[in-house]
Each structure stands twice: as structure tokens, then as C-alpha cells.
């Protein structure tokens, strides 16, 4: 069984070679931006000497690195739906390594890291945001998405929920995780008023870049 290996470009491109030694590789897809394009091209030339086909996938110039990485990995999964995918999370910068690990995790793709030239598969974590989100929590996220930030009073008006119920969905309880604990919202208090905004993870979820396992 051969794999399609996805890897963010960055300062640790030599870890690509460890990955292809450990996992039979059909093709490598390198995610890159303007700053890492030269490193990606050099890695491509090196891998092709070993007859390993390489595709360089340029990320959009604008946007948060997490959002760009999630979008790319989600789209690759759709395009390569019949392939065995692996994400090498060791090749990039600190930000892209974290983004690639999380994107693999929430989209159900196996990932591996490299430590002292040894490839280690990361554990599969059984978690789905969709299972943790009720219809009311999802409705709150969609309302917040309409603006950069939303007040509790505005959520009360648009959802028809009481303020205590909105607070429950935002902050949760000891028995139920709220949107804030799930890492999907951030709150800020100014002059006695609380504003709520989405995190990058929430925006990715609403855009469909996080898999919904049915």
C-alpha cells in the first residue's frame, strides 16, 4: 500500500526523506507560501531524484495560516478520496506544524512526526465538533459569523433565547462543554458589556473545512 504524503514547507524539509523511507510513497504534496516556496522547490528537486513525484500546492496569500492549511488539507482529502493519505507534521514552522496536526486530526487523516530520524504515527483521537454541537450552539455560531463580534443582547434578540440560556451555551457547565471551552468563541468585556467573536477554528468549521463524520 502506497501513500500520498502531505507536508507543510518549512525549515525541516529533511524530515520528508525519513517519512518516505518509513512509509511507501506514491506522491508527496508540499503546502507552501511565498516565504517557503524556495524550500519547497528544493525539496521537490531532491525527491524527484529518487523518482518520487512531488506536487507543490501554493496556499492563498491572504488569511490566517491555520485557515489556509485547514482549507488545503480538507480539499486534498476530497480530491484524493480513494488514496491513503498521511500528513508529515514535522517539516514546517511551529505554526504550520500545529495547523497541519490539527487539520489531520479533525479530518480523520493519519499523521506522523519525526523525532531523531524516527517516524512516529500520532494517535487517532476520537472527537468530532459536530457531535459536541447542538442545533442551538450551531445557530449561535452562525449568528456571530454575520458580524466580526456580537453582543449577548444581540444574540438574545436574534435567537429568542434568554440571556441565562445563551450564557449556558457559551460557557457550559461541569457536565456540558460550552462554545468557549470547545475553542470556538472568544469573549471580551468592555465597559460592562460582553462581546463574542468566533475563533479561527469556528470559522473553519462553518466553512466546512472540518469533516463531519456521519
N, CA, C and O of each residue as an XYZ file, in Angstrom:
856
protein
N       0.837     -1.195      0.000
C       0.000      0.000      0.000
C       0.877      1.253      0.000
O       1.727      1.426      0.874
N       0.663      2.115     -0.982
C       1.418      3.356     -1.049
C       0.573      4.534     -0.572
O      -0.657      4.508     -0.626
N       1.273      5.567     -0.104
C       0.598      6.711      0.497
C       0.846      7.983     -0.308
O       1.855      8.130     -0.998
N      -0.111      8.888     -0.190
C       0.097     10.270     -0.611
C       0.409     11.048      0.659
O      -0.425     11.140      1.560
N       1.612     11.605      0.726
C       2.049     12.306      1.935
C       1.915     13.811      1.739
O       2.418     14.375      0.768
N       1.229     14.444      2.677
C       1.048     15.895      2.685
C       2.011     16.473      3.709
O       2.135     15.946      4.815
N       2.694     17.551      3.348
C       3.664     18.137      4.276
C       3.739     19.648      4.078
O       3.830     20.116      2.943
N       3.702     20.420      5.170
C       3.905     21.862      5.048
C       5.378     22.170      4.820
O       6.247     21.559      5.441
N       5.659     23.118      3.928
C       7.039     23.516      3.694
C       7.553     24.342      4.863
O       6.798     25.077      5.500
N       8.849     24.213      5.138
C       9.414     24.952      6.256
C      10.876     24.614      6.463
O      11.550     24.153      5.542
N      11.368     24.843      7.676
C      12.809     24.684      7.936
C      13.283     23.249      8.128
O      14.483     23.014      8.272
N      12.368     22.288      8.134
C      12.777     20.905      8.441
C      12.420     19.952      7.293
O      11.868     18.875      7.518
N      12.736     20.357      6.085
C      12.349     19.568      4.923
C      13.066     18.227      4.837
O      12.589     17.317      4.159
N      14.197     18.093      5.510
C      14.895     16.793      5.502
C      14.036     15.692      6.110
O      14.242     14.512      5.825
N      13.075     16.073      6.946
C      12.189     15.076      7.541
C      11.292     14.410      6.504
O      10.694     13.371      6.782
N      11.192     14.994      5.317
C      10.455     14.344      4.233
C      11.090     13.009      3.874
O      10.388     12.032      3.614
N      12.413     12.968      3.859
C      13.122     11.755      3.457
C      12.921     10.624      4.468
O      12.816      9.454      4.099
N      12.868     10.996      5.745
C      12.595      9.983      6.771
C      11.211      9.396      6.554
O      11.011      8.187      6.674
N      10.257     10.261      6.233
C       8.885      9.798      6.025
C       8.748      8.841      4.868
O       8.066      7.823      4.980
N       9.388      9.154      3.754
C       9.227      8.278      2.588
C      10.004      6.970      2.741
O       9.698      5.984      2.071
N      11.016      6.961      3.627
C      11.702      5.698      3.924
C      10.813      4.779      4.759
O      10.825      3.559      4.591
N      10.046      5.386      5.659
C       9.211      4.608      6.570
C       7.898      4.167      5.924
O       7.419      3.059      6.165
N       7.322      5.046      5.100
C       6.008      4.767      4.520
C       6.116      4.757      2.994
O       6.456      5.779      2.398
N       5.830      3.612      2.350
C       5.868      3.561      0.882
C       5.047      4.711      0.295
O       3.878      4.888      0.639
N       5.660      5.481     -0.583
C       5.071      6.748     -1.010
C       4.771      6.758     -2.501
O       5.645      6.490     -3.325
N       3.538      7.067     -2.829
C       3.134      7.227     -4.228
C       3.433      8.635     -4.726
O       3.846      8.835     -5.868
N       3.210      9.623     -3.826
C       3.369     11.015     -4.229
C       3.457     11.870     -2.972
O       2.941     11.495     -1.919
N       4.115     13.027     -3.089
C       4.210     13.979     -1.985
C       3.555     15.295     -2.417
O       3.795     15.783     -3.521
N       2.732     15.856     -1.542
C       2.121     17.170     -1.774
C       2.688     18.124     -0.729
O       2.481     17.938      0.471
N       3.402     19.143     -1.191
C       4.002     20.114     -0.277
C       3.163     21.383     -0.271
O       2.896     21.969     -1.321
N       2.751     21.803      0.924
C       1.986     23.044      1.084
C       2.955     24.188      1.326
O       3.799     24.112      2.220
N       2.839     25.243      0.537
C       3.816     26.318      0.632
C       3.179     27.689      0.471
O       2.067     27.814     -0.043
N       3.893     28.712      0.914
C       3.514     30.098      0.669
C       4.724     30.813      0.080
O       5.720     30.176     -0.261
N       4.640     32.122     -0.039
C       5.739     32.869     -0.666
C       7.062     32.684      0.082
O       8.121     32.585     -0.539
N       7.001     32.637      1.410
C       8.213     32.566      2.210
C       8.895     31.207      2.126
O      10.113     31.114      2.280
N       8.129     30.165      1.886
C       8.703     28.807      1.901
C       8.778     28.181      0.516
O       9.111     27.004      0.377
N       8.469     28.969     -0.507
C       8.424     28.406     -1.863
C       9.781     27.868     -2.307
O       9.851     26.821     -2.951
N      10.857     28.574     -1.968
C      12.191     28.117     -2.364
C      12.540     26.788     -1.694
O      13.112     25.904     -2.332
N      12.199     26.643     -0.412
C      12.455     25.389      0.298
C      11.637     24.252     -0.308
O      12.120     23.125     -0.418
N      10.409     24.547     -0.696
C       9.553     23.531     -1.309
C      10.121     23.086     -2.654
O      10.129     21.894     -2.961
N      10.593     24.032     -3.451
C      11.141     23.705     -4.761
C      12.420     22.873     -4.632
O      12.638     21.934     -5.398
N      13.257     23.227     -3.663
C      14.492     22.463     -3.437
C      14.167     21.027     -3.019
O      14.804     20.081     -3.481
N      13.159     20.872     -2.132
C      12.747     19.534     -1.699
C      12.181     18.738     -2.870
O      12.435     17.540     -2.994
N      11.419     19.402     -3.718
C      10.843     18.745     -4.907
C      11.947     18.190     -5.797
O      11.885     17.044     -6.240
N      12.946     19.009     -6.050
C      14.054     18.571     -6.908
C      14.804     17.398     -6.277
O      15.218     16.471     -6.972
N      14.976     17.447     -4.955
C      15.673     16.359     -4.279
C      14.890     15.053     -4.313
O      15.464     13.991     -4.554
N      13.583     15.123     -4.074
C      12.767     13.910     -4.056
C      12.624     13.304     -5.446
O      12.565     12.084     -5.594
N      12.570     14.155     -6.457
C      12.391     13.635     -7.808
C      13.629     12.883     -8.295
O      13.545     12.086     -9.230
N      14.786     13.135     -7.659
C      15.975     12.344     -7.978
C      15.779     10.891     -7.566
O      16.393      9.984     -8.129
N      14.906     10.681     -6.569
C      14.594      9.323     -6.101
C      13.300      8.804     -6.733
O      12.702      7.839     -6.257
N      12.884      9.470     -7.817
C      11.692      9.064     -8.569
C      10.407      9.169     -7.734
O       9.469      8.397     -7.927
N      10.379     10.128     -6.811
C       9.163     10.375     -6.024
C       8.456     11.599     -6.604
O       8.985     12.706     -6.503
N       7.279     11.436     -7.207
C       6.559     12.583     -7.765
C       6.167     13.572     -6.657
O       5.751     13.172     -5.569
N       6.307     14.857     -6.953
C       6.009     15.890     -5.968
C       5.101     16.950     -6.589
O       5.336     17.419     -7.702
N       4.072     17.308     -5.851
C       3.193     18.413     -6.249
C       3.358     19.541     -5.225
O       3.242     19.313     -4.020
N       3.627     20.741     -5.703
C       3.686     21.902     -4.812
C       2.343     22.617     -4.867
O       1.886     23.030     -5.933
N       1.726     22.753     -3.714
C       0.410     23.404     -3.634
C       0.562     24.737     -2.918
O       0.876     24.777     -1.729
N       0.341     25.810     -3.634
C       0.504     27.152     -3.089
C      -0.733     27.532     -2.274
O      -1.862     27.427     -2.753
N      -0.506     27.969     -1.051
C      -1.595     28.422     -0.202
C      -1.993     29.849     -0.592
O      -1.174     30.581     -1.146
N      -3.235     30.253     -0.312
C      -3.642     31.632     -0.607
C      -2.747     32.627      0.125
O      -2.234     32.335      1.205
N      -2.565     33.800     -0.469
C      -1.688     34.798      0.131
C      -2.315     35.453      1.355
O      -1.603     35.823      2.289
N      -3.623     35.600      1.362
C      -4.295     36.260      2.490
C      -4.957     35.228      3.386
O      -5.280     34.122      2.954
N      -5.155     35.609      4.643
C      -5.826     34.725      5.589
C      -4.894     34.203      6.659
O      -3.672     34.285      6.535
N      -5.479     33.668      7.703
C      -4.730     33.098      8.821
C      -4.106     31.774      8.396
O      -4.719     31.008      7.653
N      -2.897     31.502      8.863
C      -2.185     30.290      8.448
C      -2.984     29.030      8.784
O      -2.965     28.062      8.024
N      -3.683     29.040      9.913
C      -4.494     27.872     10.259
C      -5.604     27.667      9.228
O      -5.835     26.551      8.763
N      -6.286     28.760      8.880
C      -7.387     28.644      7.935
C      -6.893     28.164      6.573
O      -7.536     27.328      5.939
N      -5.754     28.690      6.121
C      -5.217     28.294      4.824
C      -4.806     26.822      4.821
O      -5.028     26.111      3.842
N      -4.208     26.375      5.918
C      -3.763     24.981      5.998
C      -4.950     24.032      6.087
O      -4.964     22.989      5.433
N      -5.952     24.393      6.901
C      -7.152     23.557      7.006
C      -7.844     23.443      5.658
O      -8.251     22.357      5.246
N      -7.974     24.576      4.975
C      -8.640     24.574      3.671
C      -7.918     23.654      2.699
O      -8.550     22.855      2.008
N      -6.603     23.764      2.643
C      -5.823     22.955      1.708
C      -5.954     21.467      2.016
O      -6.170     20.665      1.107
N      -5.825     21.092      3.282
C      -5.876     19.670      3.641
C      -7.277     19.100      3.437
O      -7.421     17.957      3.004
N      -8.314     19.887      3.746
C      -9.685     19.421      3.519
C      -9.945     19.210      2.028
O     -10.586     18.231      1.645
N      -9.458     20.113      1.193
C      -9.659     19.983     -0.252
C      -8.865     18.811     -0.822
O      -9.341     18.111     -1.715
N      -7.654     18.598     -0.305
C      -6.856     17.452     -0.764
C      -7.566     16.148     -0.423
O      -7.579     15.213     -1.223
N      -8.155     16.092      0.763
C      -8.859     14.865      1.138
C     -10.012     14.572      0.174
O     -10.242     13.420     -0.194
N     -10.730     15.613     -0.231
C     -11.829     15.411     -1.186
C     -11.304     14.968     -2.541
O     -11.881     14.087     -3.178
N     -10.213     15.577     -2.982
C      -9.650     15.253     -4.292
C      -9.002     13.875     -4.320
O      -9.017     13.193     -5.344
N      -8.438     13.474     -3.195
C      -7.708     12.204     -3.125
C      -8.487     11.164     -2.306
O      -7.906     10.406     -1.530
N      -9.789     11.148     -2.494
C     -10.654     10.355     -1.617
C     -10.385      8.853     -1.675
O     -10.702      8.131     -0.730
N      -9.811      8.386     -2.760
C      -9.543      6.946     -2.878
C      -8.099      6.594     -2.514
O      -7.685      5.445     -2.667
N      -7.331      7.579     -2.034
C      -5.929      7.365     -1.708
C      -5.724      7.208     -0.199
O      -6.561      7.613      0.607
N      -4.588      6.610      0.153
C      -4.207      6.503      1.558
C      -3.358      7.733      1.907
O      -2.207      7.849      1.486
N      -3.943      8.633      2.673
C      -3.278      9.897      2.985
C      -2.541      9.825      4.316
O      -2.997      9.187      5.264
N      -1.397     10.492      4.364
C      -0.654     10.694      5.602
C      -0.170     12.138      5.631
O       0.194     12.691      4.593
N      -0.162     12.748      6.807
C       0.365     14.104      6.947
C       1.660     14.045      7.751
O       1.674     13.575      8.888
N       2.752     14.529      7.146
C       4.020     14.656      7.847
C       4.021     16.026      8.525
O       4.162     17.046      7.851
N       3.867     16.061      9.843
C       3.683     17.335     10.547
C       5.005     17.944     11.011
O       5.000     18.976     11.681
N       6.131     17.326     10.668
C       7.420     17.767     11.208
C       8.183     18.738     10.316
O       9.186     19.306     10.748
N       7.736     18.938      9.099
C       8.551     19.654      8.125
C       8.439     21.172      8.209
O       9.351     21.882      7.785
N       7.341     21.673      8.746
C       7.075     23.100      8.668
C       7.573     23.902      9.850
O       8.381     23.433     10.652
N       7.069     25.133      9.940
C       7.355     26.014     11.077
C       6.478     25.606     12.258
O       5.654     24.698     12.143
N       6.659     26.275     13.382
C       5.846     25.952     14.554
C       4.362     26.101     14.248
O       3.567     25.235     14.611
N       3.978     27.195     13.583
C       2.566     27.428     13.288
C       2.016     26.409     12.309
O       0.927     25.875     12.519
N       2.757     26.128     11.234
C       2.224     25.192     10.239
C       2.239     23.755     10.740
O       1.395     22.954     10.340
N       3.182     23.419     11.607
C       3.161     22.073     12.212
C       1.906     21.892     13.049
O       1.236     20.864     12.960
N       1.588     22.897     13.867
C       0.383     22.815     14.707
C      -0.874     22.771     13.850
O      -1.787     21.986     14.112
N      -0.917     23.624     12.820
C      -2.092     23.669     11.951
C      -2.275     22.353     11.210
O      -3.395     21.854     11.099
N      -1.184     21.786     10.701
C      -1.273     20.523      9.964
C      -1.706     19.379     10.877
O      -2.488     18.519     10.471
N      -1.196     19.370     12.111
C      -1.592     18.327     13.063
C      -3.082     18.406     13.362
O      -3.778     17.391     13.341
N      -3.570     19.607     13.638
C      -4.987     19.782     13.957
C      -5.865     19.482     12.747
O      -6.922     18.868     12.890
N      -5.440     19.907     11.561
C      -6.228     19.657     10.354
C      -6.338     18.162     10.070
O      -7.399     17.674      9.683
N      -5.239     17.440     10.264
C      -5.281     15.987     10.086
C      -6.213     15.352     11.111
O      -7.020     14.481     10.785
N      -6.089     15.799     12.340
C      -6.866     15.248     13.447
C      -8.369     15.375     13.203
O      -9.097     14.386     13.289
N      -8.838     16.596     12.898
C     -10.286     16.806     12.783
C     -10.848     16.288     11.466
O     -12.064     16.157     11.328
N      -9.984     15.991     10.494
C     -10.467     15.446      9.231
C     -10.237     13.946      9.099
O     -10.450     13.368      8.033
N      -9.801     13.320     10.189
C      -9.679     11.869     10.200
C      -8.550     11.327      9.343
O      -8.650     10.218      8.818
N      -7.461     12.103      9.190
C      -6.308     11.662      8.409
C      -5.177     11.287      9.369
O      -4.910     12.016     10.324
N      -4.513     10.159      9.122
C      -3.389      9.771      9.962
C      -2.235     10.761      9.770
O      -1.992     11.244      8.664
N      -1.540     11.048     10.857
C      -0.400     11.966     10.818
C       0.776     11.315     11.530
O       0.612     10.429     12.369
N       1.975     11.782     11.167
C       3.165     11.286     11.853
C       4.156     12.427     12.039
O       4.161     13.405     11.291
N       4.986     12.273     13.049
C       6.051     13.241     13.306
C       7.395     12.521     13.244
O       7.454     11.291     13.260
N       8.459     13.295     13.175
C       9.805     12.738     13.108
C      10.573     13.176     14.342
O      10.627     14.364     14.658
N      11.166     12.218     15.036
C      11.974     12.523     16.217
C      13.267     11.714     16.136
O      13.239     10.483     16.145
N      14.402     12.416     16.055
C      15.705     11.733     15.934
C      15.718     10.734     14.783
O      16.179      9.600     14.917
N      15.197     11.193     13.651
C      15.163     10.397     12.414
C      14.309      9.139     12.526
O      14.501      8.175     11.785
N      13.376      9.164     13.453
C      12.434      8.049     13.594
C      11.020      8.583     13.387
O      10.621      9.555     14.028
N      10.263      7.951     12.495
C       8.888      8.359     12.227
C       7.955      7.715     13.238
O       8.021      6.514     13.497
N       7.090      8.537     13.801
C       6.146      8.037     14.801
C       4.732      8.442     14.421
O       4.442      9.632     14.293
N       3.850      7.469     14.238
C       2.456      7.765     13.964
C       1.807      8.385     15.195
O       1.988      7.896     16.310
N       1.055      9.458     14.993
C       0.360     10.096     16.103
C      -0.921      9.326     16.398
O      -1.507      8.738     15.489
N      -1.361      9.318     17.641
C      -2.577      8.575     17.991
C      -3.800      9.181     17.329
O      -3.867     10.390     17.108
N      -4.769      8.328     17.015
C      -6.045      8.792     16.472
C      -6.942      9.170     17.647
O      -7.251      8.339     18.501
N      -7.349     10.424     17.677
C      -8.208     10.903     18.762
C      -9.654     10.915     18.296
O      -9.986     11.537     17.287
N     -10.500     10.233     19.029
C     -11.899     10.121     18.645
C     -12.664     11.345     19.142
O     -13.092     11.405     20.294
N     -12.824     12.317     18.246
C     -13.533     13.530     18.635
C     -14.150     14.159     17.397
O     -13.541     14.163     16.327
N     -15.349     14.686     17.541
C     -15.989     15.422     16.461
C     -16.663     16.655     17.033
O     -17.470     16.559     17.957
N     -16.330     17.813     16.481
C     -17.012     19.033     16.905
C     -18.507     18.916     16.677
O     -19.308     19.431     17.458
N     -18.880     18.230     15.595
C     -20.293     18.158     15.251
C     -21.094     17.400     16.306
O     -22.263     17.705     16.543
N     -20.463     16.415     16.936
C     -21.157     15.681     17.992
C     -21.318     16.534     19.241
O     -22.272     16.358     20.000
N     -20.387     17.458     19.455
C     -20.437     18.314     20.638
C     -21.353     19.512     20.445
O     -21.713     20.179     21.415
N     -21.737     19.792     19.197
C     -22.550     20.967     18.908
C     -24.031     20.608     18.797
O     -24.420     19.772     17.981
N     -24.833     21.240     19.614
C     -26.276     21.108     19.466
C     -26.755     22.085     18.393
O     -25.993     22.938     17.938
N     -28.009     21.957     17.995
C     -28.561     22.876     16.994
C     -28.518     24.317     17.496
O     -28.268     25.238     16.719
N     -28.760     24.516     18.795
C     -28.766     25.874     19.337
C     -27.363     26.462     19.364
O     -27.178     27.643     19.071
N     -26.376     25.648     19.713
C     -24.996     26.140     19.698
C     -24.568     26.502     18.278
O     -23.906     27.517     18.060
N     -24.949     25.667     17.322
C     -24.596     25.942     15.936
C     -25.295     27.203     15.441
O     -24.710     27.985     14.692
N     -26.552     27.403     15.859
C     -27.275     28.616     15.471
C     -26.596     29.858     16.023
O     -26.531     30.883     15.345
N     -26.089     29.776     17.251
C     -25.377     30.911     17.852
C     -24.120     31.230     17.049
O     -23.827     32.397     16.792
N     -23.376     30.198     16.652
C     -22.164     30.415     15.857
C     -22.486     31.110     14.538
O     -21.766     32.013     14.112
N     -23.560     30.688     13.900
C     -23.919     31.266     12.608
C     -24.313     32.737     12.745
O     -24.039     33.542     11.855
N     -24.954     33.084     13.857
C     -25.319     34.482     14.087
C     -24.068     35.325     14.342
O     -23.944     36.434     13.821
N     -23.148     34.799     15.140
C     -21.907     35.532     15.407
C     -21.134     35.739     14.106
O     -20.492     36.772     13.920
N     -21.197     34.748     13.202
C     -20.466     34.812     11.938
C     -20.913     35.995     11.080
O     -20.143     36.486     10.254
N     -22.144     36.454     11.268
C     -22.661     37.548     10.462
C     -21.909     38.854     10.708
O     -21.888     39.734      9.848
N     -21.293     38.978     11.883
C     -20.546     40.176     12.234
C     -19.184     39.768     12.805
O     -18.973     38.606     13.153
N     -18.283     40.716     12.895
C     -16.980     40.411     13.487
C     -17.115     40.046     14.959
O     -16.387     39.192     15.466
N     -18.047     40.695     15.637
C     -18.331     40.370     17.034
C     -19.791     40.697     17.314
O     -20.400     41.513     16.623
N     -20.341     40.055     18.329
C     -21.759     40.184     18.645
C     -21.924     40.306     20.150
O     -21.187     39.683     20.914
N     -22.875     41.094     20.567
C     -23.152     41.241     21.998
C     -24.116     40.157     22.458
O     -24.797     39.528     21.647
N     -24.163     39.948     23.757
C     -25.114     38.981     24.314
C     -26.543     39.418     24.033
O     -27.417     38.592     23.769
N     -26.772     40.729     24.092
C     -28.115     41.257     23.840
C     -28.548     40.976     22.400
O     -29.709     40.655     22.145
N     -27.606     41.099     21.465
C     -27.927     40.822     20.068
C     -28.234     39.344     19.862
O     -29.142     38.995     19.107
N     -27.484     38.482     20.526
C     -27.764     37.045     20.454
C     -29.133     36.737     21.044
O     -29.864     35.895     20.521
N     -29.479     37.414     22.128
C     -30.796     37.246     22.762
C     -31.909     37.612     21.791
O     -32.903     36.892     21.684
N     -31.752     38.723     21.083
C     -32.784     39.184     20.144
C     -32.921     38.242     18.950
O     -34.034     37.920     18.535
N     -31.793     37.803     18.400
C     -31.835     37.023     17.164
C     -32.179     35.553     17.381
O     -32.732     34.908     16.491
N     -31.858     35.024     18.548
C     -32.154     33.614     18.809
C     -33.464     33.405     19.547
O     -34.075     32.340     19.463
N     -33.891     34.435     20.274
C     -35.092     34.282     21.101
C     -34.808     33.546     22.396
O     -35.731     33.254     23.157
N     -33.528     33.237     22.660
C     -33.166     32.557     23.900
C     -32.987     33.586     25.016
O     -32.659     34.746     24.768
N     -33.210     33.137     26.236
C     -32.966     34.006     27.383
C     -31.462     34.218     27.560
O     -30.657     33.422     27.077
N     -31.088     35.291     28.251
C     -29.668     35.554     28.491
C     -28.999     34.437     29.292
O     -27.870     34.066     28.975
N     -29.666     33.879     30.337
C     -29.046     32.752     31.053
C     -28.809     31.533     30.153
O     -27.803     30.840     30.299
N     -29.749     31.270     29.212
C     -29.581     30.126     28.311
C     -28.436     30.379     27.333
O     -27.669     29.469     27.017
N     -28.324     31.614     26.858
C     -27.207     31.957     25.979
C     -25.882     31.781     26.715
O     -24.928     31.230     26.167
N     -25.831     32.250     27.957
C     -24.623     32.092     28.765
C     -24.283     30.613     28.948
O     -23.111     30.237     28.933
N     -25.289     29.792     29.119
C     -25.081     28.350     29.265
C     -24.426     27.771     28.008
O     -23.482     26.987     28.107
N     -24.921     28.154     26.831
C     -24.360     27.626     25.586
C     -22.953     28.165     25.334
O     -22.121     27.480     24.738
N     -22.687     29.381     25.784
C     -21.367     29.962     25.580
C     -20.333     29.377     26.537
O     -19.215     29.053     26.137
N     -20.720     29.245     27.807
C     -19.744     28.879     28.835
C     -19.874     27.445     29.337
O     -18.937     26.912     29.931
N     -21.034     26.811     29.104
C     -21.210     25.434     29.509
C     -21.313     25.259     31.015
O     -21.431     26.230     31.763
N     -21.267     24.007     31.444
C     -21.307     23.651     32.857
C     -20.287     22.554     33.094
O     -19.537     22.184     32.190
N     -20.262     22.039     34.303
C     -19.338     20.938     34.611
C     -19.699     19.670     33.843
O     -18.868     18.776     33.687
N     -20.945     19.595     33.363
C     -21.398     18.393     32.657
C     -21.543     18.598     31.152
O     -21.763     17.637     30.414
N     -21.423     19.835     30.696
C     -21.616     20.115     29.279
C     -20.658     21.221     28.837
O     -20.632     22.303     29.423
N     -19.867     20.935     27.792
C     -18.910     21.920     27.307
C     -19.615     23.051     26.563
O     -20.503     22.810     25.744
N     -19.215     24.272     26.853
C     -19.739     25.411     26.134
C     -18.874     25.728     24.923
O     -17.824     25.120     24.715
N     -19.331     26.686     24.133
C     -18.597     27.055     22.924
C     -17.202     27.585     23.246
O     -16.263     27.394     22.473
N     -17.075     28.252     24.394
C     -15.768     28.797     24.757
C     -14.790     27.673     25.094
O     -13.634     27.715     24.672
N     -15.236     26.674     25.846
C     -14.363     25.559     26.211
C     -14.006     24.717     24.986
O     -12.939     24.105     24.939
N     -14.892     24.689     24.004
C     -14.620     23.956     22.778
C     -13.634     24.697     21.878
O     -13.201     24.171     20.853
N     -13.286     25.917     22.268
C     -12.335     26.696     21.482
C     -12.939     27.335     20.254
O     -12.233     27.611     19.284
N     -14.258     27.578     20.285
C     -14.945     28.099     19.105
C     -15.320     29.577     19.222
O     -15.649     30.212     18.220
N     -15.273     30.124     20.430
C     -15.560     31.552     20.601
C     -14.566     32.177     21.570
O     -13.925     31.489     22.364
N     -14.456     33.487     21.483
C     -13.709     34.281     22.445
C     -14.630     35.381     22.954
O     -15.429     35.922     22.189
N     -14.527     35.715     24.223
C     -15.363     36.782     24.782
C     -14.470     37.896     25.319
O     -13.342     37.665     25.754
N     -15.004     39.093     25.274
C     -14.271     40.253     25.769
C     -15.260     41.210     26.430
O     -16.327     41.487     25.881
N     -14.903     41.706     27.597
C     -15.785     42.630     28.309
C     -15.218     44.041     28.246
O     -14.062     44.276     28.601
N     -16.042     44.972     27.793
C     -15.675     46.383     27.731
C     -16.814     47.230     28.277
O     -17.947     47.157     27.804
N     -16.491     48.033     29.280
C     -17.470     48.938     29.893
C     -18.734     48.193     30.315
O     -19.853     48.672     30.133
N     -18.520     47.005     30.886
C     -19.639     46.240     31.419
C     -20.417     45.436     30.396
O     -21.364     44.739     30.759
N     -20.043     45.513     29.122
C     -20.740     44.761     28.089
C     -19.815     43.679     27.528
O     -18.621     43.905     27.331
N     -20.385     42.512     27.276
C     -19.618     41.367     26.786
C     -19.843     41.217     25.286
O     -20.982     41.146     24.826
N     -18.752     41.171     24.527
C     -18.837     40.893     23.091
C     -18.280     39.499     22.825
O     -17.389     39.027     23.530
N     -18.812     38.860     21.810
C     -18.444     37.490     21.470
C     -17.997     37.440     20.013
O     -18.656     38.011     19.143
N     -16.881     36.759     19.738
C     -16.438     36.586     18.355
C     -15.970     35.156     18.129
O     -15.654     34.432     19.073
N     -15.932     34.770     16.874
C     -15.522     33.416     16.521
C     -14.005     33.280     16.546
O     -13.281     34.236     16.271
N     -13.539     32.094     16.875
C     -12.120     31.759     16.732
C     -11.885     31.265     15.295
O     -12.841     30.935     14.592
N     -10.624     31.214     14.860
C     -10.347     30.645     13.531
C     -10.912     29.235     13.369
O     -11.376     28.883     12.284
N     -10.882     28.421     14.428
C     -11.408     27.059     14.347
C     -12.900     27.061     14.033
O     -13.374     26.236     13.252
N     -13.638     27.986     14.641
C     -15.077     28.067     14.384
C     -15.355     28.470     12.943
O     -16.263     27.933     12.307
N     -14.579     29.410     12.430
C     -14.777     29.832     11.042
C     -14.497     28.679     10.079
O     -15.187     28.511      9.074
N     -13.480     27.893     10.402
C     -13.160     26.729      9.570
C     -14.296     25.716      9.597
O     -14.659     25.149      8.567
N     -14.843     25.497     10.763
C     -15.937     24.544     10.905
C     -17.148     24.985     10.093
O     -17.760     24.177      9.394
N     -17.495     26.277     10.186
C     -18.662     26.779      9.473
C     -18.453     26.786      7.961
O     -19.416     26.698      7.199
N     -17.206     26.890      7.529
C     -16.910     26.849      6.097
C     -16.846     25.418      5.561
O     -16.757     25.210      4.351
N     -16.892     24.433      6.462
C     -16.881     23.043      6.030
C     -15.508     22.450      5.862
O     -15.360     21.423      5.199
N     -14.476     23.080      6.456
C     -13.116     22.552      6.340
C     -12.795     21.540      7.431
O     -11.674     21.037      7.502
N     -13.760     21.240      8.272
C     -13.615     20.213      9.298
C     -14.635     19.119      9.003
O     -15.829     19.391      8.881
N     -14.170     17.913      8.892
C     -15.021     16.807      8.466
C     -16.152     16.546      9.435
O     -15.976     16.613     10.651
N     -17.323     16.245      8.881
C     -18.473     15.860      9.675
C     -18.666     14.357      9.492
O     -19.279     13.936      8.511
N     -18.155     13.537     10.415
C     -18.295     12.079     10.271
C     -19.733     11.648     10.514
O     -20.252     11.827     11.616
N     -20.373     11.094      9.521
C     -21.784     10.732      9.645
C     -21.928      9.251      9.941
O     -23.046      8.755     10.080
